[in-house]
Amino acid sequence: ATANPPGHPLAPPNLPIACHERLAAPPPASPRRRTGARRLHAALQAAIEAADGSYDPIYLGYGLCAQATVGLSARKSRLVLLRTDDCLGAFLGSRQARSDLLESDPGSYFLTRGYIGDGTGSVFDDYPRLEKRFGQERAAAVMQELLGHYRRLVYITMPGVEPLESDRLYARTHAANFGLDYVEMEGSLKLLK
């Protein structure tokens, strides 16, 4: 089974559902994003296979996520995904909230507790590796190139989830180190309700 389109008789009412069949041609992704998307796809597919038949539907808290969810399938269970392009839409509560924010302030880099938590989710986690390989000056130049069009770092908190001070410190420190304004904003659970 693949994700059911909106209005499908098996689709739960009023839930945001993504239908992969609607994607004609995914936009090109950078090599790093493709690698990360392939790893995420493989991990999600393995989790689906482990739960297939034991749960119906299987709810995935993911949007398209660099196309990582395209082609996921289950044999016995229905898959339900968030109707959003990426996690930013999920954390802000809708595709429209994501679009509005990116249109009003396109120079924002976003972090959440999840991105910070595992130490592999943000561009800032590349800096120590770059510094070790190329030295401080060249690593700083690479990071400046990666972050050059960003003006601010936005740390998104979620209602009912206490932010970790270590996450705030991580976000503030990286904002200061790379000349970005630090902003904290509350997300929304709207897509999850």
N, C-alpha and C positions, 0 to 999 in steps of 0.2 A: 504494500500500500504506500502511496505517497500522500503528501499533505492534501487535504480536501479543499477545494475552492470555496469562497464565501457562498452561502446559500445552498451548498450541497446538503442533502438530507442527513448525512452523518456528521456534519460540522456542528459543534455546539453553538447555540445562538449567542450573538454578541461577543464572540471571542475573536481577537485579531488573528487571522490565519494567513499564512503566506502560501501561495500556490506557485511552486517552482516551474510548472509548465508555462507560465506567463513570461518567463525570461527567454527572450530570443537569443541575444548574444551578450554575455556578461562583459562589462568594461574591462580593459586590460589592467592588470595589477602588477606592481613591482615584484621583482624576484623574491624579496623577503616576505611580502604579503602572500605570494603564491605558496611559498614553503610553509608559512604559518597556517594558511587556509587548508592546505593538504593535511597537515598534522591535526588540525581541529576537525576536519571532515572525518579522518580515520578514527579519532577518539570518539566523536559523536556516533559514528556508525557502529563502533564496537559497543558503546553503551546501549544503543537502540537494540542491537542483536541480543544483548544480555537481558533486556527487559521485554523483548518482543513476546507477546502472548500473555505475559504476566500482568500487564497494564494496558488498558484501552480506554481512552487514547493515551499516547505518550506525549506529554507536554514538554517542549524544549524551550528554554528561556533564551532563544537566539533569534535574531533576524537573519538577513542574508550573510552577514559577517564575512566580507571579502569573498563572497560566493561559496563559502565553506559548507553551507547547508544545502546547496544545489545538488540534487541527486540522492540525498539521504532517503532510505527506504526501510520499510518494515514489512514482513510477510503477513503477520497476523494482526497487528495493531495499527490504528490510525495515528498519524503524526500531526501534532499541532504546534505551529511556530508563531512567533510574534510577527505581526505585519509591520516590519520596519527594515530599513536598509542595513542598519548596523546597531551596535549596542548603544550608541548615543541616542538614537530614537527611543530605544527601550528605556534608558535611564531618564529621559526627558518626558516620557509618557505618550509620545506619538510621532509619526513621521512629520506631521505639520509643525510640531514644536521644534523638532530638529531643523527643519528647513528654515523656519522663522529665525532661529538663533544663528544659524550659519549665514543667512542672508544679512542679518543686522550686524553681525560681528564675525566676519570670516577669518580673522586672524587669531582664533582661539585654539589652543591645544588642550584636550580634555583628559583628565585622569579621574579614576574612581578607585574605591577600595580594592576592587578585583584586579585592576591593572597593576596596582602597586604591590598587592599581596604576594604574588609569586615571583617578582623580580625579573620577569621576562616580557612584560606587556607594554612597556613604554620605550620610546626612543632614548630616554635618559639611561636606561639600563645598558645601552650599547657603549656609553662613554668609557667605562673602565676597560673594556675590551679594546676599544680604539686607542686609548691612551697607552696601554701596554704594548700594542702592536706598532703604533706610529709615533709615540711620544706625545707630550702634552700639547705642544703648539699645533701640530697637524691634527690631532684629535679634536681640539677646540675649533679649528677651521672646518672640519667635517661636520661637527655639530652645528656650527653657525650656518652652514649651507642647508642642513636638514631643517633647522628651525628658523631660517631667515625670514620667512613670511608670517611667522607668528608674533603677535604682540603681547598675548597674555596666556597664562596657564589657568585653566578653570578646573577646580576640584569639585566634583559633584558628590554631594551627600544624598542619602536616601531617607525619606520619612520613616521613623521608627527604628533606624539603624544608627547606633552611636558611632560616629567616625572615630577612628583610632588616631591618637595624637601623633603616633609615629608616621601615619600616612600624611597627616597635615604637614608635619615637619619635612617629609620627603618632598611633597609638592612645593612648599615654600622655599626650601633649599634649592631645588632645581630651577624654580622660577628666578630666584635671585642670581644663581650662578650663570644663567643664560640670558639675563636681562629682560625677563618677562614680568609683566604685572601679574600678581597673584589675585585670583578671584575665587570665592567659594559660593556655590549656589546649590539650592536644594532641587533634587530631581523629583520625579513623580512615579507613583506605582500604578498609574491609570491603565497601562497596557496589561498589567498583571491581574487586574480585577475582573 
